[in-house]
Amino acid sequence: MDEEVTKVPADIETICCDGGQDGLGHPAVYYTFGSTNKIVCSYCGKIYERDQE
């Protein structure tokens, strides 16, 4: 599987992932960055990375 990394602005705390495939994705799930700068969606494996300030 090709790991796609989505860059997120440094000031974003919470992101939502729904698979992004026009209704063929997965249920919307929300993740909070907290003390980490990287989130991996437990449904689709998409990687979200917060830019460093």
C-alpha positions in Angstrom: 0.0 0.0 0.0 1.2 3.4 -1.0 1.4 5.6 2.1 0.0 9.0 1.4 1.2 11.7 3.9 -1.1 14.7 4.3 0.5 17.8 5.7 -1.5 19.7 8.3 -0.8 23.3 9.5 0.9 23.5 12.8 -2.0 25.3 14.5 -4.5 22.5 13.8 -5.3 20.3 16.8 -8.0 18.0 15.4 -8.5 16.4 12.0 -11.2 14.3 10.5 -10.6 11.3 8.1 -13.4 9.7 6.1 -11.3 7.8 3.6 -11.8 10.6 1.1 -13.2 8.3 -1.7 -16.5 10.0 -2.6 -18.8 8.1 -0.2 -16.8 4.8 -0.7 -14.4 5.6 2.2 -15.1 4.8 5.8 -17.1 6.4 8.7 -15.8 9.8 9.7 -13.3 9.6 12.6 -11.7 12.4 14.5 -8.2 12.5 15.8 -6.4 15.0 18.1 -2.7 15.6 17.7 -2.0 16.3 21.4 1.7 15.8 22.1 2.4 14.0 18.8 2.8 15.5 15.3 1.8 12.3 13.4 -1.5 10.5 13.2 -2.3 7.3 11.3 -5.9 6.6 10.6 -6.9 3.3 12.0 -9.4 2.6 9.2 -7.4 3.5 6.0 -3.9 4.0 7.2 -3.7 7.5 5.8 -0.9 9.5 7.6 -1.5 13.0 8.8 1.6 15.0 9.8 1.5 18.4 11.5 4.0 20.9 10.3 6.6 21.9 12.8 6.4 25.5 14.0 
